[in-house]
């Protein structure tokens, strides 16, 4: 139990920390990525402004950028040889490339080694485009060299960040200037950042998990020590009390036997006999209480070493019902056992022979059903009826109709007693909780009879059912009766 609690605490602590670290890392990644993109866009816009200013102002006139078109002095064209140097041989992977297009969109000059099959779209805000090696611009004469220097492998994609600007002089469109920058200036730092963040988060989560396991262990140590001391005290006290109680009971029984042989005065003998019988009754009750506490302590701590074996539940119930019938003959209560026969469609001899057999502990099951039947008899008035019903519930797949291994045995113990108040049902299986005073008043029993119970019977019954991986439930109506239903699986899960 404590290891499971410690494990849950460590897992929750690690999970919460991991989520916080992931949120932090996502924020850092998005911020760095947006910063890199803004930086590239700013750089490209700056290049566009410089080139555009140089093309459209007189400061670059010495380069003979503009040449008048014959017959029309108001129209100009770009002198490509004077305006742009032939620098395609100096292109580097991280180079900012320029492309100059005619007003009709035809590529006239480029620092790229191969034209890009990308349509012209004026865009000053920046866009990311994907280029695949080997793609050609339709209609080009392919005189420009290839783009192999930028693309490492055949058909490998190249991502570029581009800004396209339309260059005008007055109302005349001189052409289009497109500036490109490799996208790996963003992807490469982003991948490295993702790797660093993932590595850092992984190490942090491992560290947090280890520290969470250590700290949860430290936090659980005082609780575990207190629980172990309490468990040891309960087990030791129960064990130590059994011996003196047994000795008291033995001595009382010997004294009673000796009194039968003495020739003392009849009155004195009778008085001693009554006193010793009271002591014997009290020691028997105390011994039963100690045994019940010891049983519950062992079940809670997992110290129970009970062995499970095939148990024919029908034979067990017959034995218990027969014993209970001998204990309450004076109340004239009709106690019956009803075994629900298997369906006529069942033809397997082996299954029919073991129809009510399942894996369990015989002694615990006897104790379970003895408690339930004894309670039903105790709280049922004279002339009433207590019925025990045993049935097997087959697990049938509703789709295929085939039987599977979830068969269960169901035992119902119903009585016609005074019933249980609705407000008492939620606490009915609590230890030392009793509804005896109200119920015994209606049944006509004496206060002494009410005091004989310790309030542990139903708690023990629930512990036994849970130990067999089953479940127990109760239905009761005051003035009509109570039904306890115990469901036990045929085969225990490992």
Rosetta blueprint (number, residue, H / E / L):
1 X L
2 X H
3 X H
4 X H
5 X H
6 X H
7 X H
8 X H
9 X H
10 X H
11 X H
12 X H
13 X H
14 X H
15 X H
16 X H
17 X H
18 X H
19 X H
20 X H
21 X H
22 X H
23 X H
24 X H
25 X H
26 X H
27 X H
28 X H
29 X H
30 X H
31 X H
32 X H
33 X H
34 X H
35 X H
36 X H
37 X H
38 X H
39 X H
40 X H
41 X H
42 X H
43 X H
44 X H
45 X H
46 X H
47 X H
48 X H
49 X H
50 X H
51 X H
52 X H
53 X H
54 X H
55 X H
56 X H
57 X L
58 X H
59 X H
60 X H
61 X H
62 X H
63 X H
64 X L
65 X L
66 X E
67 X E
68 X E
69 X E
70 X L
71 X L
72 X E
73 X E
74 X E
75 X E
76 X E
77 X E
78 X E
79 X L
80 X H
81 X H
82 X H
83 X H
84 X L
85 X L
86 X L
87 X L
88 X H
89 X H
90 X H
91 X L
92 X L
93 X L
94 X L
95 X L
96 X L
97 X E
98 X E
99 X E
100 X E
101 X E
102 X L
103 X L
104 X L
105 X L
106 X L
107 X E
108 X E
109 X E
110 X E
111 X L
112 X L
113 X L
114 X L
115 X L
116 X L
117 X L
118 X L
119 X L
120 X L
121 X L
122 X L
123 X E
124 X E
125 X E
126 X E
127 X E
128 X E
129 X E
130 X E
131 X E
132 X E
133 X L
134 X L
135 X L
136 X L
137 X L
138 X L
139 X L
140 X L
141 X L
142 X L
143 X L
144 X L
145 X L
146 X L
147 X L
148 X L
149 X L
150 X L
151 X L
152 X L
153 X L
154 X L
155 X L
156 X L
157 X E
158 X E
159 X E
160 X E
161 X E
162 X E
163 X E
164 X E
165 X E
166 X E
167 X E
168 X E
169 X E
170 X L
171 X L
172 X E
173 X E
174 X E
175 X E
176 X E
177 X E
178 X E
179 X E
180 X E
181 X E
182 X E
183 X L
184 X H
185 X H
186 X H
187 X H
188 X H
189 X H
190 X H
191 X H
192 X H
193 X H
194 X H
195 X H
196 X H
197 X H
198 X H
199 X H
200 X H
201 X H
202 X H
203 X H
204 X H
205 X H
206 X H
207 X H
208 X H
209 X H
210 X H
211 X H
212 X H
213 X H
214 X H
215 X H
216 X H
217 X H
218 X H
219 X H
220 X H
221 X H
222 X H
223 X H
224 X H
225 X H
226 X H
227 X H
228 X H
229 X H
230 X H
231 X H
232 X H
233 X H
234 X H
235 X H
236 X H
237 X H
238 X H
239 X H
240 X H
241 X H
242 X H
243 X H
244 X H
245 X H
246 X H
247 X H
248 X H
249 X H
250 X H
251 X H
252 X H
253 X H
254 X H
255 X H
256 X H
257 X H
258 X H
259 X H
260 X L
261 X L
262 X L
263 X L
264 X L
265 X L
266 X H
267 X H
268 X H
269 X H
270 X H
271 X H
272 X H
273 X H
274 X H
275 X H
276 X H
277 X H
278 X H
279 X H
280 X H
281 X H
282 X H
283 X H
284 X H
285 X H
286 X H
287 X H
288 X H
289 X H
290 X H
291 X H
292 X H
293 X H
294 X H
295 X H
296 X H
297 X H
298 X H
299 X H
300 X H
301 X H
302 X L
303 X L
304 X L
305 X L
306 X L
307 X L
308 X L
309 X E
310 X E
311 X E
312 X E
313 X H
314 X H
315 X H
316 X H
317 X H
318 X H
319 X H
320 X H
321 X H
322 X H
323 X H
324 X H
325 X H
326 X H
327 X H
328 X L
329 X L
330 X L
331 X L
332 X L
333 X L
334 X E
335 X E
336 X E
337 X E
338 X E
339 X E
340 X L
341 X L
342 X L
343 X L
344 X L
345 X L
346 X L
347 X L
348 X L
349 X H
350 X H
351 X H
352 X H
353 X H
354 X L
355 X L
356 X L
357 X E
358 X E
359 X E
360 X E
361 X L
362 X H
363 X H
364 X H
365 X H
366 X H
367 X H
368 X H
369 X H
370 X H
371 X H
372 X H
373 X H
374 X H
375 X H
376 X H
377 X H
378 X H
379 X L
380 X L
381 X L
382 X L
383 X L
384 X L
385 X E
386 X E
387 X E
388 X E
389 X E
390 X E
391 X E
392 X E
393 X E
394 X E
395 X E
396 X E
397 X L
398 X L
399 X L
400 X L
401 X L
402 X L
403 X E
404 X E
405 X E
406 X E
407 X E
408 X E
409 X E
410 X E
411 X E
412 X E
413 X E
414 X E
415 X E
416 X L
417 X L
418 X L
419 X L
420 X L
421 X L
422 X H
423 X H
424 X H
425 X H
426 X L
427 X L
428 X L
429 X L
430 X L
431 X L
432 X L
433 X L
434 X L
435 X L
436 X H
437 X H
438 X H
439 X H
440 X H
441 X H
442 X H
443 X H
444 X L
445 X L
446 X L
447 X H
448 X H
449 X H
450 X H
451 X H
452 X L
453 X L
454 X L
455 X L
456 X L
457 X H
458 X H
459 X H
460 X H
461 X H
462 X H
463 X H
464 X H
465 X H
466 X H
467 X H
468 X L
469 X L
470 X L
471 X E
472 X E
473 X E
474 X E
475 X E
476 X E
477 X E
478 X L
479 X L
480 X L
481 X E
482 X E
483 X E
484 X E
485 X E
486 X E
487 X E
488 X E
489 X E
490 X L
491 X L
492 X L
493 X L
494 X L
